[in-house]
Amino acid sequence: MLSALASEARLDIFRFLVHIGPDGAPAGEIAKACAITPSTLSHHLNQMRQSGLVDRRREARSLIYSVNFTEMNGLIGFLSDDCCQGQPKLCLKGNET
């Protein structure tokens, strides 16, 4: 999953889809919002789908892409499970305002 997000373009797409939420967006809207050509977008979306981070469904003639939030949350959990030697409150100290 991390390698799927290692590309700046894929990270932009992913962040756009996270912002959109579970309803997702059609490929054309994603391409326009992220300033990516359709053929390049297709390549990136396929990589993200193969990693499990993005789902695709058909609605009439459109393909709708959305974040797989279960997988995303699993990745975030994996990355933060052992944060600050098992003391997650320590992680918050650097973020206090």
TORKOL-4160 file (C-alpha; in steps of 0.2 Angstrom, whole numbers, padded with zeros to 4 digits, m for minus):
97
<pt num="1" X="0000" Y="0000" Z="0000"/>
<pt num="2" X="0014" Y="0012" Z="0004"/>
<pt num="3" X="0022" Y="0009" Z="m0013"/>
<pt num="4" X="0005" Y="0013" Z="m0021"/>
<pt num="5" X="0006" Y="0030" Z="m0012"/>
<pt num="6" X="0024" Y="0033" Z="m0016"/>
<pt num="7" X="0020" Y="0042" Z="m0032"/>
<pt num="8" X="0015" Y="0061" Z="m0030"/>
<pt num="9" X="0001" Y="0059" Z="m0043"/>
<pt num="10" X="m0006" Y="0044" Z="m0034"/>
<pt num="11" X="m0005" Y="0053" Z="m0017"/>
<pt num="12" X="m0014" Y="0068" Z="m0025"/>
<pt num="13" X="m0028" Y="0056" Z="m0031"/>
<pt num="14" X="m0029" Y="0047" Z="m0014"/>
<pt num="15" X="m0030" Y="0063" Z="m0005"/>
<pt num="16" X="m0044" Y="0070" Z="m0017"/>
<pt num="17" X="m0054" Y="0054" Z="m0014"/>
<pt num="18" X="m0052" Y="0054" Z="0005"/>
<pt num="19" X="m0059" Y="0072" Z="0004"/>
<pt num="20" X="m0073" Y="0067" Z="m0007"/>
<pt num="21" X="m0078" Y="0053" Z="0005"/>
<pt num="22" X="m0086" Y="0036" Z="0003"/>
<pt num="23" X="m0097" Y="0041" Z="m0011"/>
<pt num="24" X="m0082" Y="0042" Z="m0022"/>
<pt num="25" X="m0080" Y="0051" Z="m0039"/>
<pt num="26" X="m0080" Y="0047" Z="m0057"/>
<pt num="27" X="m0064" Y="0045" Z="m0066"/>
<pt num="28" X="m0067" Y="0061" Z="m0076"/>
<pt num="29" X="m0069" Y="0071" Z="m0061"/>
<pt num="30" X="m0054" Y="0064" Z="m0053"/>
<pt num="31" X="m0043" Y="0068" Z="m0069"/>
<pt num="32" X="m0050" Y="0086" Z="m0069"/>
<pt num="33" X="m0047" Y="0089" Z="m0051"/>
<pt num="34" X="m0029" Y="0081" Z="m0051"/>
<pt num="35" X="m0024" Y="0088" Z="m0068"/>
<pt num="36" X="m0020" Y="0071" Z="m0074"/>
<pt num="37" X="m0023" Y="0064" Z="m0092"/>
<pt num="38" X="m0036" Y="0050" Z="m0093"/>
<pt num="39" X="m0024" Y="0037" Z="m0098"/>
<pt num="40" X="m0011" Y="0041" Z="m0085"/>
<pt num="41" X="m0026" Y="0042" Z="m0072"/>
<pt num="42" X="m0031" Y="0024" Z="m0077"/>
<pt num="43" X="m0014" Y="0018" Z="m0074"/>
<pt num="44" X="m0013" Y="0026" Z="m0056"/>
<pt num="45" X="m0030" Y="0020" Z="m0051"/>
<pt num="46" X="m0026" Y="0002" Z="m0057"/>
<pt num="47" X="m0011" Y="0002" Z="m0046"/>
<pt num="48" X="m0021" Y="0009" Z="m0031"/>
<pt num="49" X="m0035" Y="m0004" Z="m0034"/>
<pt num="50" X="m0022" Y="m0018" Z="m0034"/>
<pt num="51" X="m0015" Y="m0012" Z="m0017"/>
<pt num="52" X="m0032" Y="m0012" Z="m0010"/>
<pt num="53" X="m0033" Y="0006" Z="m0006"/>
<pt num="54" X="m0046" Y="0011" Z="m0019"/>
<pt num="55" X="m0062" Y="0002" Z="m0024"/>
<pt num="56" X="m0072" Y="0004" Z="m0041"/>
<pt num="57" X="m0090" Y="0002" Z="m0045"/>
<pt num="58" X="m0100" Y="0005" Z="m0060"/>
<pt num="59" X="m0115" Y="0017" Z="m0060"/>
<pt num="60" X="m0124" Y="0017" Z="m0076"/>
<pt num="61" X="m0110" Y="0021" Z="m0089"/>
<pt num="62" X="m0098" Y="0028" Z="m0076"/>
<pt num="63" X="m0084" Y="0020" Z="m0066"/>
<pt num="64" X="m0084" Y="0027" Z="m0048"/>
<pt num="65" X="m0068" Y="0026" Z="m0038"/>
<pt num="66" X="m0068" Y="0028" Z="m0019"/>
<pt num="67" X="m0056" Y="0025" Z="m0005"/>
<pt num="68" X="m0057" Y="0008" Z="0004"/>
<pt num="69" X="m0058" Y="0016" Z="0021"/>
<pt num="70" X="m0056" Y="m0001" Z="0030"/>
<pt num="71" X="m0039" Y="m0004" Z="0022"/>
<pt num="72" X="m0034" Y="0015" Z="0024"/>
<pt num="73" X="m0038" Y="0014" Z="0043"/>
<pt num="74" X="m0028" Y="m0003" Z="0044"/>
<pt num="75" X="m0013" Y="0005" Z="0036"/>
<pt num="76" X="m0014" Y="0020" Z="0048"/>
<pt num="77" X="m0016" Y="0008" Z="0063"/>
<pt num="78" X="m0001" Y="m0003" Z="0057"/>
<pt num="79" X="0010" Y="0013" Z="0055"/>
<pt num="80" X="0005" Y="0020" Z="0072"/>
<pt num="81" X="0002" Y="0004" Z="0083"/>
<pt num="82" X="0019" Y="0005" Z="0091"/>
<pt num="83" X="0020" Y="0024" Z="0091"/>
<pt num="84" X="0031" Y="0032" Z="0105"/>
<pt num="85" X="0036" Y="0015" Z="0112"/>
<pt num="86" X="0018" Y="0010" Z="0115"/>
<pt num="87" X="0013" Y="0026" Z="0123"/>
<pt num="88" X="0002" Y="0035" Z="0110"/>
<pt num="89" X="m0001" Y="0050" Z="0122"/>
<pt num="90" X="0017" Y="0055" Z="0120"/>
<pt num="91" X="0014" Y="0057" Z="0101"/>
<pt num="92" X="0001" Y="0071" Z="0105"/>
<pt num="93" X="0013" Y="0081" Z="0115"/>
<pt num="94" X="0022" Y="0087" Z="0099"/>
<pt num="95" X="0005" Y="0092" Z="0092"/>
<pt num="96" X="m0002" Y="0103" Z="0106"/>
<pt num="97" X="m0006" Y="0120" Z="0102"/>
